[in-house]
């Protein structure tokens, strides 16, 4: 088995910051609290991230890294579902897009909703801190750009706008499952695939009489 390396001090500080955000919200995140929770000498977090802004930026970077491991945005363009596309009157790649997005979303919802709570905390704080907003938006590029490419591959004539619609659908689904705004039951991967397929059908078009809905 491969040897698991210990996290660096920077990773430990960022991971601890995320844990505090998840458990206590923004008020619970202080330099002192990170030191105490991580078992570090007092002042260690301040030496790494001198200001609160720097500490929040470290949390945003780490969150993006952890979410990318789960969502694997770079795999979306290669996550095919040939059986789902067979015979459907859809632009090439639409069924594959629905399958790949559902797979990533289901993986997140069944194992990483703690990260989602952290993201909500940081996103709300970013609405009050323009510098953090810029940093938060930049960190999100690793997710937005593959999604825009996926929409292009699926045949979208307006991939930026359609990517935003997909993000809005996925965010709504994640919020409902994380906080129970509808209920906290997590949809199956198949249910997510069908839901995403219905969204893509509406955006990208396709002859319903050819059974595209059934395939997606």
N, C-alpha and C positions, 0 to 999 in steps of 0.2 A: 504494500500500500504506500502511496506517496506520503511523504512527511508533510504535515501541516505546519506551516510557519506561523510563529506568533505575530500578532498584529503590531505594526509600528506604533510609536507613541502618537503620531498624528491620527492614525486610524482608531486607536483606543479612545482618544479624546473625542473624535467625531462620532464614533459609535455610542459613547457614553452620553454625548449631547442628544443624540436621537432617542436614546432610552429615556432620558429625562423629559424630553418633549412628549413622548408617547404616554408616559405615566403621570406627568404633572402639568403638562401644557407649557406655554411660553414663560409663565411666571416661575416655573421650577428650574429653568435653565439659567444658571449663573456659573461663572468661572469657579467659584468655591465649591459649588455643588458637583461640578464635573470632577474636580480634584478628589473630593471625598468619595464619590461613587466609584471612581476608577482606581482608588487606592494610590493616588499619586501625591508626591510632596506638594504642600501648599505653594501655589504660584506657578505650578507646571503648566496649567492651561493658559494662564496669562502670558507666559513666555512664548507659547506656541501661537496663540491668537490674542493679541493684546487688547483688542476692543471687542465689544459685543457684536458689532458688525462683522468682524473677522471670524468670530466663533459661529455666527449664523451662516456665513459663507462656507465655512468648513463643513457644517452640517448639511448644507445644500449639495455640496460636491459629493459628500459621502452617500447621501441619499440617492443621488443620480447614479452613482456606481452600483449600489446595491439593487436598485430597481432595474438597471440594465442587465444585471445577471439573471434576473427573473424573467423579464419581458423579452430579452434577447432581440432587440429591434432589428439588428443586422440580419437575423434569420428569416424575417418576414418575406423577403423576396424569393427565398428558396424553399419555403414551407408549402409544398404543393399538395393538392388533393385531386389527382387526375380523375378518380372515379366520380367525384362530385361535378366535374365540368363536362362529363360525357353527355353529348346530345343537347346541352343547354344553349339557347340562343342568346348567349351573353358575350360581351367583349372578352377576349382571351385574358385569363388571369383573375376574373372576378370571383369564381368559386374558390380558387386558391387563396385569394385575399381573405375571404370570409373564414376559411378554415384556419389560416395562420393567425389571424387576429383572435379568433375564439380560443385557440390553443394557448396563446400567450396570456390572454385575459383570465382564463380558467386557472392557469398555473399561478397567477398573481393572487387571485381571490382565494385559492385553497391553501396558500402558504405564506402570504406576505401582507396581510391586511394591516399589520402593525406599521409597516412602512407607509401605508396610505394615511394613517392617522398623523404621522410625522409630516407628510407632505401637506396635509390640510393646515397644520399649525404654521408651517413655513410659508405657505401660499398666502394665508391671511396676514401674517406679519409683513410680507412683501408689499401688501397694499398700503402699508403705512411707512415703508422705507423705500424710496425710489432707488437707492443704490442696491438694495437687496433684490428689488424687482428686476433690475437689469441682470444681476448675477443669476437669479432664478430662471429667467427667460433664456439666458445663454446656456445654462445647464440642460434645459429642455430641448436644445437643438438635436441632441443625439437621438431623441425619440421622434421629433417632428420630421426631420429630413428623410429617414427611411419610410415613414408613413406617406409622405408626399410622393416618394418614388414608387411606393406600392400602389397608390392610386393611379399614377401615370401608367404603370404596367397593367393595371386592371382596365385601362381604356378610358380613364376620366379625361374630359376636355378641360376641366377646371380642378386640377389635383390639389391646389392649395385650399380652395374652399371645401372640397369634399373631404380632405384630411381633417379639417376643423370639425366637420359634421361627425366624422367617425370618432374623433377625440371626445366630442360632447356626448355622444352615445355611450362610449366606454366609461367616461367619468361619471355619468349618471348611474350606470350599472354598478360601478365600484362604490359610489357613495351610498347607494341603497343597501348594498351588502355590508358595508363597513359600519354604518350607523343605524341601519334599519328604517330608513325613511319610507320604505314600502314594506319589506320584511327582510330579515337577515339570512334567509335561506339562499344558498349559493346555487345559481343555475348550473346545470350540467354543461359539459363542453358542447354537446349536441344542441342544447337549447341556445347557447350563445352563438353557435355557428348559424343557426336558423335566423336568430334575431339580427345578427350582423348581415346575413344574406339578404334579408328583407330591406334593410337600410341601403345596402349597395344596389339592390334592384331598383329602388326608387331614385337613386342618384345617377346610376350609370345607364339605366334603361334596359331593355330586353323584352322579347316577345313572351308574354306570360302564357300564351297558348302552347308554347313548346315545353312547358314543364320546368322552367328555370327555378320557380319557387321550390318545387319538390326537391330539386338537386341541391339547392342551397339551404 
